[in-house]
Structures are given as C-alpha cells and as structure tokens.
Amino acid sequence: MDLGLQGKWALVCGASKGLGLGCAQALVNEGVNVLMVARGAEALEVSATKMIANQADPTRARVLFCAQDITTEAGRAAVFAVRTQFDIVVTNAGGPPTGDFRDWDRAAWIKAVDANMLTPIALMQATVDGMAERGFGRIVNITSSAVKAPIDALGLSNGARSGLTGFVAGVARSGLAAKGVTINNLLPGAFDTDRLQANLQNAADKSGVTLEAVQDKRRQGIPARRFGNPQEFGAICAFLCSVQAGYITGQNVLADGGAFPGTF
C-alpha cells in the first residue's frame, strides 16, 4: 500500500533506538524525509548513518539528525534551527523512573510532566498551524499502555502521560481536524526495547530470580506470547501518518499484543 507520504518531512524524537528508531525507519521506507532527534549524539549518528547506507534508493528520502534534548527550550530551538516546517511530528521521550510515589518530590513530578506532557504540547504549538495552512499534518505521540491500564510503579508516567492524553482529546477535535491535521496517541505495551529490558532486569534483581524467568513470566501474560518489536510499531506509526488515516484523530491506539483485557 502506498501511504501517500513521498516527499513529506517528519520530525521524529527519541529516534536513536527503540520505538523512535522504528518509526523513523518506517517513514523513511515510505519516502519521507526525516529529521531524527535524540540526546545521545553517538548512538544517533550511528543509527542515522546506518539508515542512510541501507536505503536502496538514497535519493528517495533525506535523513538528517540533530543531537539535542528536545525536552528543553534550547534543544527545541536548535532542532527548529535545522528545519521549521514539518508535515509529520512523532513525539517521544524516555519514560520517567519507576518507584514509590512517596519518594517523589516536586522536582521529580515537574521533570516528568515537562518531558512527557509539556514537551509534546510545545512541539504541537510550533508545528500545527503550518500543517493546517498546507492542508496536511500528522502528530503521533508515543505514550504508554499504562495510560489505559496504570501500573503502580509507573506513577510518574501514568500522571504525566494521562495529562497529555486529556489535552489531545480536546485539541484533536478543534478546528485542526477540518484542515487535514490529525493528532493521535500510540500506546505501546511490552516492546523489546532497552527500557523494557532494564525494567525486567530490575524486577529480576529485586525478586532474586533470573532475568530469563522474569522475561518468560511477562511473555506469558501477553496473549501474543511475545514482546513486540520496534519495526512493527513503526509500521503502525507510519499508517497513522498516512493519507488513508486522515479520518482517524483524537484516538489512543493500543499496541500491546492483547494484554489489555478491557472492551474499550
């Protein structure tokens, strides 16, 4: 299926690895020019260079990269100094640390909200009006399945990402929808990323069992009996950015292998 994205420009955050990299690669495969952003300069350069080298037709899509912390005003300014107009924006920031809510002070909450709620909103503020003027725009916020099924240890993430979800529910149904701009949230469950493996290792260390045992137990709780991979996540993201998905907006698209047991 041709997603109708050839020649569009996308900003993909957290793109050096994991789910962000999966999204960037899927968009490049569709002929989208991509500006990849992440904090880690070395990992970002390696991923971008590999993506450029692996293109069958290097003229079909441009791949740029910018090592910045998108959660800061200075980082966003540096990114938009590279390019100001985007047809697609994929927001993505590393989740805040796990723990007990009794241990989180105000600074921890502010940091979580700034990264996982206010930064996506700032990126929307900077790009949606231009999208509306051109008659096409796609915002995809990578959030978490914990928005639908909160996890106690992920309280910082639960709170910040739920705030973003509520905001998107309103703005996605504003005048932007009539001008061809869609805003959706993509909610990953257990995908095989560094963050998942770190959380599983932490659980193994606390429980005194092997990492393999913790991994297997987690897989058994997923109807698909496996972890997702970043490539299939990226494919979902690319579809939400497609011309075919123009009638989908304000939605929370859950990709979790069937783990969420609810009807809605």
C-alpha positions as CSV (number, residue, x, y, z in Angstrom):
1,M,0.0,0.0,0.0
2,D,1.3,3.4,-0.9
3,L,0.7,5.6,2.2
4,G,0.9,8.8,0.1
5,L,3.8,10.2,2.1
6,Q,6.5,10.5,-0.5
7,G,8.4,13.8,-0.1
8,K,6.8,14.8,3.2
9,W,9.0,16.0,6.1
10,A,8.9,14.3,9.6
11,L,10.4,15.2,12.9
12,V,10.9,12.0,15.0
13,C,12.0,12.4,18.6
14,G,13.9,9.8,20.6
15,A,15.0,8.4,17.2
16,S,18.4,6.9,18.0
17,K,17.0,3.5,19.1
18,G,13.9,1.6,20.2
19,L,10.4,2.7,19.2
20,G,11.5,6.1,17.9
21,L,14.0,4.5,15.6
22,G,11.4,2.0,14.4
23,C,9.1,4.9,13.5
24,A,11.9,6.8,11.7
25,Q,12.8,3.8,9.6
26,A,9.2,3.1,8.7
27,L,8.7,6.7,7.5
28,V,12.0,6.7,5.5
29,N,10.8,3.4,3.9
30,E,7.7,5.4,2.7
31,G,9.9,8.1,1.1
32,V,9.5,10.6,4.0
33,N,12.4,13.0,4.7
34,V,13.2,12.6,8.4
35,L,15.0,14.7,10.9
36,M,16.0,12.3,13.7
37,V,16.4,13.8,17.2
38,A,17.8,12.2,20.3
39,R,20.1,13.2,23.3
40,G,22.8,10.6,22.7
41,A,24.9,12.0,19.8
42,E,27.0,8.9,19.2
43,A,24.0,6.4,19.1
44,L,22.0,8.9,17.0
45,E,24.8,9.3,14.4
46,V,25.3,5.5,14.2
47,S,21.5,4.9,13.6
48,A,21.2,7.7,11.1
49,T,24.3,6.7,9.2
50,K,23.1,3.1,9.0
51,M,19.7,4.2,7.8
52,I,21.2,6.3,5.1
53,A,23.5,3.5,4.0
54,N,20.7,0.9,3.9
55,Q,18.5,2.8,1.6
56,A,18.0,1.1,-1.8
57,D,17.5,4.5,-3.4
58,P,19.4,7.2,-1.4
59,T,17.6,9.9,-3.4
60,R,14.1,8.8,-2.3
61,A,14.3,10.3,1.2
62,R,16.7,12.5,3.1
63,V,17.8,11.6,6.6
64,L,19.1,14.4,8.9
65,F,20.0,14.1,12.6
66,C,20.3,16.6,15.4
67,A,21.6,15.6,18.8
68,Q,19.6,17.7,21.3
69,D,17.5,17.3,24.4
70,I,14.0,18.0,22.9
71,T,12.6,18.4,26.4
72,T,14.4,21.8,26.8
73,E,13.7,25.1,25.2
74,A,17.3,25.3,24.0
75,G,17.1,21.9,22.5
76,R,13.8,22.6,20.6
77,A,15.3,25.9,19.3
78,A,18.3,24.0,18.0
79,V,16.1,21.5,16.3
80,F,13.9,24.1,14.6
81,A,17.0,25.9,13.5
82,V,17.7,22.9,11.3
83,R,14.2,23.0,9.9
84,T,11.0,24.8,10.9
85,Q,8.2,23.2,8.8
86,F,7.2,19.6,9.3
87,D,4.2,17.6,7.9
88,I,4.7,14.8,10.5
89,V,5.8,15.0,14.1
90,V,6.4,12.0,16.2
91,T,6.8,12.9,19.9
92,N,8.7,10.5,22.1
93,A,10.6,10.9,25.3
94,G,12.1,8.4,27.7
95,G,9.7,7.4,30.5
96,P,10.4,8.7,34.0
97,P,11.9,6.4,36.6
98,T,9.8,3.8,38.4
99,G,9.4,3.8,42.1
100,D,7.1,4.5,45.1
101,F,5.1,7.8,44.9
102,R,6.1,8.5,48.5
103,D,9.6,9.1,47.3
104,W,8.9,11.5,44.5
105,D,9.3,15.2,45.3
106,R,8.0,18.2,43.4
107,A,11.1,18.3,41.2
108,A,10.6,14.7,40.1
109,W,7.0,15.4,39.1
110,I,7.9,18.6,37.3
111,K,10.6,16.8,35.3
112,A,8.1,14.0,34.3
113,V,5.4,16.4,33.3
114,D,7.9,18.6,31.4
115,A,9.2,15.6,29.4
116,N,6.0,13.6,28.8
117,M,3.3,16.2,28.6
118,L,4.6,19.8,28.1
119,T,7.2,18.9,25.5
120,P,4.8,17.2,23.1
121,I,2.4,20.2,23.6
122,A,5.3,22.6,22.8
123,L,6.1,20.7,19.6
124,M,2.4,20.8,18.6
125,Q,2.3,24.5,19.2
126,A,5.3,25.0,17.0
127,T,4.1,23.0,14.0
128,V,0.3,22.5,13.8
129,D,-0.6,25.9,12.3
130,G,1.8,25.4,9.5
131,M,0.3,22.0,8.9
132,A,-3.1,23.5,8.8
133,E,-2.1,26.1,6.3
134,R,-0.7,23.4,4.0
135,G,-3.8,21.2,4.5
136,F,-2.0,18.2,5.8
137,G,-0.5,17.3,9.2
138,R,0.1,14.3,11.4
139,I,1.0,14.3,15.1
140,V,1.7,10.9,16.7
141,N,2.5,10.9,20.4
142,I,4.2,7.8,21.7
143,T,2.8,7.4,25.2
144,S,2.2,4.1,27.0
145,S,-0.3,1.3,27.5
146,A,-0.2,2.4,31.2
147,V,-2.5,5.3,30.2
148,K,-5.3,2.7,29.8
149,A,-4.1,0.3,32.5
150,P,-2.0,2.2,35.0
151,I,0.9,0.4,36.7
152,D,1.6,1.3,40.3
153,A,5.4,1.6,39.9
154,L,5.0,3.9,36.9
155,G,3.1,6.6,38.7
156,L,5.2,9.5,37.3
157,S,4.5,8.2,33.8
158,N,0.8,7.5,34.5
159,G,0.2,11.0,35.7
160,A,2.2,12.9,33.0
161,R,1.1,10.9,30.0
162,S,-2.6,10.9,31.2
163,G,-2.4,14.7,31.2
164,L,-1.2,14.7,27.6
165,T,-4.0,12.2,26.7
166,G,-6.6,14.6,28.1
167,F,-5.1,17.5,26.2
168,V,-5.0,15.7,22.9
169,A,-8.6,14.6,23.3
170,G,-9.6,18.2,23.1
171,V,-7.2,19.8,20.7
172,A,-7.5,17.0,18.1
173,R,-11.2,17.8,17.8
174,S,-10.7,21.5,17.4
175,G,-10.6,23.3,14.0
176,L,-7.4,21.5,13.1
177,A,-9.3,18.3,12.2
178,A,-11.2,20.2,9.4
179,K,-7.9,21.4,8.0
180,G,-6.4,18.0,7.5
181,V,-4.4,17.8,10.7
182,T,-4.8,14.7,12.9
183,I,-3.4,14.1,16.4
184,N,-3.3,10.6,17.8
185,N,-1.5,8.8,20.6
186,L,0.2,5.5,20.0
187,L,0.3,3.4,23.2
188,P,3.0,0.6,23.3
189,G,2.8,-2.3,25.6
190,A,5.7,-4.6,26.1
191,F,8.1,-4.0,23.2
192,D,11.6,-5.3,23.2
193,T,13.5,-2.1,23.9
194,D,16.3,-1.2,26.2
195,R,13.8,0.3,28.7
196,L,11.8,-2.9,28.9
197,Q,14.9,-5.0,29.4
198,A,16.2,-2.6,32.1
199,N,12.8,-2.8,33.9
200,L,12.8,-6.6,33.7
201,Q,16.4,-6.7,35.0
202,N,15.4,-4.5,37.9
203,A,12.5,-6.8,38.7
204,A,14.8,-9.8,38.5
205,D,17.3,-8.2,40.9
206,K,14.6,-7.4,43.4
207,S,13.0,-10.8,43.3
208,G,16.2,-12.8,43.2
209,V,15.3,-14.8,40.1
210,T,16.9,-14.9,36.7
211,L,16.2,-12.4,34.0
212,E,15.1,-15.2,31.8
213,A,12.5,-16.3,34.3
214,V,11.1,-12.7,34.6
215,Q,11.0,-12.4,30.8
216,D,9.1,-15.6,30.4
217,K,6.6,-14.7,33.1
218,R,6.0,-11.4,31.3
219,R,5.5,-13.0,28.0
220,Q,3.0,-15.5,29.4
221,G,0.8,-12.5,30.5
222,I,0.6,-11.4,26.9
223,P,-1.9,-13.2,24.7
224,A,0.5,-13.0,21.8
225,R,3.1,-14.7,24.0
226,R,5.9,-12.5,22.8
227,F,7.2,-9.0,23.1
228,G,6.6,-6.6,20.2
229,N,9.4,-5.3,18.0
230,P,10.2,-1.7,17.0
231,Q,9.7,-2.4,13.3
232,E,6.1,-3.4,13.7
233,F,5.5,-0.5,16.0
234,G,7.0,1.8,13.4
235,A,4.6,0.4,10.7
236,I,1.6,1.3,12.9
237,C,3.0,4.8,13.3
238,A,3.6,5.1,9.5
239,F,-0.1,4.1,8.9
240,L,-1.4,6.7,11.3
241,C,0.7,9.3,9.4
242,S,-0.8,8.1,6.0
243,V,-3.3,9.8,3.8
244,Q,-5.5,6.7,4.4
245,A,-5.7,7.5,8.1
246,G,-7.0,11.1,7.6
247,Y,-10.3,10.2,9.3
248,I,-8.6,9.0,12.5
249,T,-8.0,11.7,15.1
250,G,-8.1,12.1,18.8
251,Q,-7.6,8.3,19.3
252,N,-5.4,6.2,21.7
253,V,-4.2,3.3,19.5
254,L,-3.1,0.4,21.8
255,A,-0.4,-2.0,20.6
256,D,0.2,-4.5,23.3
257,G,-0.3,-8.0,21.9
258,G,-3.8,-8.2,23.5
259,A,-2.6,-7.6,27.1
260,F,-5.2,-5.0,28.0
261,P,-8.3,-7.0,29.0
262,G,-11.0,-4.3,28.6
263,T,-13.5,-3.8,25.9
264,F,-12.8,0.0,25.5
